Amino acid sequence: MRCRFAPVVYLATVAPPDGGVTLYGVNDVTDRRLRGQLYPPIEPYDSDMLALDETHSMYWEQSGNPGGIPVLFLHGGPGAGATSVHRRFFDPSSYRIVIFDQRGAGRSTPRGDLSNNTTAHLIDDIERLREHLGISKFLLFGGSWGSTLALAYAEAFPENCLGLVIRGIFLGRSSEIDWFLYGLKKVFPEAWRHFASALPEDERHDILGNFHLRLLDPDPAVHLPAARAWSRYEGACSTLHPSPETVAAFGEDSMAFALARIETHYFTNSNFMSDNTLLDNIDKIRNLPCLIIQGRYDMICPIVTADELHRAWPGSDMFVVPDAGHSAMDPGVREALVRATEKYKLQFGG
């Protein structure tokens, strides 16, 4: 049975001690009632495949109000793909919700393909989709790798953006990749041991390189165990509280294969960007409104990165969810994301 979506009520937030960051409080009964709420499930009114080149075709869909505020959902990974629940962050009466699966991910074909698959290609794909759908400007909404891609696209095409809602900030730098591969064991030692045990002990000095080699092997007996270990590790560290459902979803073979294969491809190539590309080009988007939402206990993309982005972008707003991890489905993050789309609905819908 579908639940009626509770109207969003804007409540006072805790005043930041340094004037820079807002902490979401959960002391009000209404706040507690709102936590975890998403809009009811909806189906697309339009979907298709868009040929990108001789190899790749990209799945896209539209739902909600065809005359509403265009919003583009950018999934994580890279390689994770989008799902039906991602439509539910947006009021379907107010938003024209555009969702697509990036090259090689989700319903795009061929799944897991690495040819012509770089950050520059993904940026061009977004622009091609915008033109294909006849959209002048859209709001960018993405988390984790989706935040990376939102920033990269906005810096390339600022004139085509209304603003950004980004979560679990990842700037694609080598230090962030090293944290994922080695630093996380300080907080999730059990998950890291299970992850690393997919490699012989003498190969664990280069986790990324040796996982990547296995994921390139055409034999499923070689690449699938590596893919499951990589993807389950990410799932196990994504939520504030243990979530067997999340780990199981990440461990599903087709999801694990595309996520692990494409993610190691991007990480091995430094995400096809120099280390500080996104921060160095922040002036190009400084005039755009931006809401940064960050779980205090996000272990996949620690808060220090979001804080650095916020400091480099004085016009941005940053909301720290005090009891959340990395996942968009952690209740406090869900609440903050829905509040963000409600804020922009009022700002751009008027």
Beta strands, then each sheet from edge to edge (+ up, - down):
strand 1: 22-23
strand 2: 46-51
strand 3: 57-64
strand 4: 69-74
strand 5: 95-100
strand 6: 138-143
strand 7: 161-167
strand 8: 290-295
strand 9: 317-321
sheet 1: 1+ 9+ 8+ 7+ 6+ 4+ 5+ 3- 2+
end
